[in-house]
């Protein structure tokens, strides 16, 4: 049996009296379960029927308004935007998806994407304009460390992009990352589906990618953690003991801030606002595994 139009189906459900869903199914051609679900949405006002229009009937000015409205909003998906503005423009959801998926914006944008595969996860840095993967690293202990390493590589190799967007990671941007982006004048763009067009990786010849020239301060990418001295003027990190080079005695049990680089190499410590250098004292290893001071 040929199905009735959605418009006619909605009218039948709204004016449904004593007819059962099985009777309506025979009359409309739709499965009774679908009719039940649709009727519930209509009762909760969660279903909005929009009469389909062919894309050739949508003018260029309307298309421009659609794109501007989408980019100015906070709709992460096309469906969210369709629910918010579908009636305003009288276009179908399928038209929206096809229209937005063919859009290539003129923007200098770096996408930081977290990809999970089975138990492993990794981070990708993707250039939006050329659809090229610029760098890939395995995920570290937390997303912040991974993003910092990606940014360090991108800034040193390609320069500073004007915009950046985080996909599937860093739902709330840590202050450590936001301060870093602010220093290099990189604007955060909310994650929106239209930027995911870059995931359709280019199959042609790789294109040259170059962002704005910038002077990278490597100290911005040092990681830090609070440690306690295990002896006077001594700390331990990753099974290595370090001597704090200071004429002043820093007693055992005092908290210091240890700064170390992306290769887990300690650089210096801060104690009471003063920076002190370090030198290797000796390597240590516990018979039970890692030392308790790690």
N, C-alpha and C positions, 0 to 999 in steps of 0.2 A: 504493500500500500504506500502511495506517495504521501510524504509528510506535508502537513500544512505549514504555512509560513510562521515564523516566530511571532510576528505581530498578531496573527490570528490566534496562535496558541496562547499568548499572554491574555488576550481578550476573553478566551474561553475559560481560562483558569480564574480570572477576576470575577467572571459572571457565573462561575460554577455553583450549582444549587445542590441537588441530591444525587448527581451523577457520581459513580465510583471512578477511581483512577483506571480500572480495567476498561470500563465503558469509554472513558476519554481516550485511552490508548488506542482502542479500535477506531475511534473517530478521527484521531489526529495522526496516528502512525508513530508516535513516540512511546518508549518503554514506560510502564507505570512508575518505576523507580525514579526515572528522570523527571516525570511529572510531579512526583512528591517533593523532590529536591527543589525544583523550580518554584513550586507553590509556596514552599517555606521561605524562599528568598523574597518572593513577592510580598508575602505577609510581613516580613521584617524590613521591607524596602531596601533590600540588598541587591536587587536586580534591576538594571536600567537598560531597557531595549533601545537600541539606536538603529534606525533604518539604514541599511548599507547604501553607500554611494560609490560609484566607480571613481578610481583615482584620477581619471582624466577630467572629472568634473570639479576637482579641487584646484583652485587657482594658485598661482605662484605666491601671491600675497598671503593667502591662507596658510600655505606651507611654511612661509617665513614666520608667520605668527605662531604656528605650531612649534617650530623649533625654538623660537625665542622664549615662549611660555614654558617649554620643557626645561631649557637650560637655566631659567631663572627660578624654577621651583626646586623642591627638595625630593622629588619623586625618584626613588632609586630604580624602579622598573617601569617598563612601558605600560604595564597593567595598572600600576598606581596612577600614572598620568591619565590613562584612559578613563578610569573611574572618576577622576577629578574634573577632567575637561572634555570628555568624549561628547557629551551633549552640547557643549558650547560650540564645537566645530562641526558637529554632525558627520563624523567620519567613523569608519569601522575600525575595530581593533587590529584586524589583519592588515589594513592599509597603514596604520600607524607603525606596526612592526616592520613592514616592508620599506616604508619611507625612512624611518630612523636608521635601519640597518645599512642603508646605502649612503648615509651622510658621512662625509670626511671633513672634520672641522679644521680650520687653519689655526692651530694652537701648538705651542711648544710644551709638550706634556710628557712626563715620565710616569709610567705606571709601575707601582711596586705590588707584585702579586704573590700571594702565598698559595702554593699548590700542594695538595695532599694526595699521596698515592699509597694505599695500604697503610702501613705503620710509619712510613717515611714522609717527610714534608720538606719542601725547598722554597726558596724565594727567587723570583725572576724580576729583572729590571727590563721593561719593554718600552721602546720608543713608540709613541702613538702615531706619529706621522709616517714613519717608514715600516711600522709593524715588525720591527726587528728585536730579538732578544739580545740585549746588550751585555747582560751578566747573569749568572746563575750560581747560587750557593746553597749548600744544605742548611736546613734550619738549625739554629743554635739553641741555647737553653731558653731564651725568650725572644719574642719578636723584636724588641728594641735593639738588642745586640745585632741581630741579623740585618735590620734596616740600616743601622749605623755603618756596618761593613759595606753594604750595597752603595750607600751614599758616598762613602769615602772613595770607592773605586770609580763611580760615575764622575764625581767632581774632578778626580785626578786625571781621568782618561778622556772624558767627553766635555767637561765643563759643567756649568750650572744651568739646568733647565728653568724656564720661567714658571712652570706649574708642575705639581706632583699630585698623584691620587693613589690612595691605598686601597687595594682590593683584597677582601677576605683576611685582613689583618689590621691591627691598631684601630679598633673601633673608637677608642678614646685616645687621642694623640698625647703621648707623654710629654711633659715639659722639656725633658732632655732633647727630644726630637724637634719640638716646635721651636725651641731656641736656636737649634742648629739650622733649621730651614730659614728662620728669620735672618740670621747672620748672613746667609748666602742669597738672600732675597728670592726665596722660592715660595710661591703661593700655593696653599693646599686647596685642591679642587675636590668637592664631595664626589664619592663614588657613584657614578650613574651608568646605566646600561649602555648608553650611546657610546661611551668610551671603550666598551668591550669589543667594538668592531676591530680594535687592534689585535685581538686574539686570533683573528683570521690571518695567520702569519703569511707574510709575503713569500711567494715561491720563486720570484725572479732574482736577479743579481742583487747582492747586498748593496745598500746605498750608504754613502758617507754620512755619519751623524756627528754633528758638532753643535754644542750648546754655547752659552756665553762664557767667555774667558773669565776665570776667577783665580785668586790666590788662595790655595788651600792651606789652612793651619792644621797640621797633623794632631796637635794637642786637643783639638775639638773632638777628636774621635777616640780619645783615651777613655777607657772604662774605669769606674771607681768602685771601691768597696771599703767598708770599715773593718779594720783588723785590730787585734790587740798584740802588744809587744809580748813575746814569750820570755825574754830576758831583757836586761838593760840594753837599750839601743839595738834590739834584734826583733825581726818579724819573720814569719814563715808564710810561704805561698807556693802552692803546687810542688810540695816535697823539696823545696829549696829554702834554706835559711839565708836571710840577708842582713847585713850590718848597716845600720843607719849612720851615715857619715855626719856626725855632729860633735862639736866640742861640749855641747850641753848633754847631760844624761837624761834620757827619756826612760823612766823607770818601767819595770815589768808590769804588765796588766793595763797599761795606758792605751786608750783608743786612738788610732791614727787613721787617716784616709789614704788608702793605697791607690795609686793610679797605674794602670797597666794597659799595654797596647793590644791590638787585635790578634797578636800571636801569643798572648798570655805572658808577655815579658814585662815585669815590673819596671816602672820608669822612675818614680819618686813617691814620697809620702808628704802629706800635710799634717803638721802637728801644731795646734794653737795658731793656725794661720800662717805658719812658716814652712817653706818647702825645704825638704832634705833629700839629698841623693842617696842611692843605695849601691852596695857592692855585694857580690855573692860571697857568703861565708862558707857554706858547704851544702852538699846534697844529702838528703836524709830519706830513709825508707823504713816504714814500719813492717814488722814481720806479719802483721795482720792485714796488711794492705796500705791504703793511704793514711798518712799521719793525721792525728786528731786536730792538728792545727791548720789543715787545708780548708 
